[in-house]
Amino acid sequence: MASRYKFSEEEIKAIEQRRKANKDKRAEARLKALELRAKGASAKKAAEAAGFHAAYITQLVAKYREHGLEAISGNHYGGNHRNMSAAEEAKLLVPFKARAEKGELVEISEIAKAYQSAVDHPVSRGQIYAVLHRHGWRKVMPRSKHPKKASDEEVEASKKLTQQSRS
């Protein structure tokens, strides 16, 4: 076994303790593979036992050497990387909400400019719509015409009637 793969007794005990305290099944497989490798198993044997490829076992060991046990046992999957917290988003939307409640039209481009200046980088329009959706906003547009409006012929006929009734 090469010297870079030698683990001290303290390291092995730390790996075992972390494995006992672990509750994540993905991290469990990584810790199991690291523990087997630390105890002298080949990368191929550790890979077979943990369900990984042998090349991944060497990557795990290198990651452990470089970043420590937290890099192996922690959740290394990201997700939900928002630019702002929900409270910060709500604070940003307050002036726009006040304008909307007064009956003014609020355009998405205005909100996008404010959001982009707050986070200091460009964001897509879809992200702005997602922020608005999270805070209970909905897209309301005025109707171009009333659904029960009379047809053009009826309007013209009523104009003729009103002119005749006046004379």
C-alpha positions, 0 to 999 in steps of 0.5 A: 500500500502506498504511503499516501493511503496510510491512515493513522489509528486516530483517523480510522477511529474518527471515520468509525465514529462518524459512520456510527453517528451518520444517518444519511445512506449516501454518506454511509456508503462513502464512509464505508468505502473510506473505512475499508480503504483505511483498514487496508482493503484495496480500492477494488475490494472497497468499491465492491463492498460499497457499490462504487467504482474503484476510481471513485474510491481513490477520489474519495481518499484524495478528497478526504486527504484534502478537505477532511472527513466533513467532505465525505460525510456531509451532504455534498449535494446542493440545491435551493441556492437562492440569492436572497432569503424569503424575508429579504425578497419580501422587503424588496417587494414592499414598494411594489406591493404598495404601488400595486395596492394603489391600483398602479401597474407594476411591470416585471422589468422594474422588479427585475432591475431592483432585484438585480441591483440587490444581488449584483448580478443578472437574473432571468425573468423566470426567476423573478416570476418564481420570487413573485409566486413565492410571495403570493403575487399573480399576474393580473392584466386588465381585460381589453373589453368587458365579456358582456359588452354588446356587439358593434351592431348593437352599439350602433343601433342604440346610438341611432335610437338615442338620437331619434328619441332626442328629436 
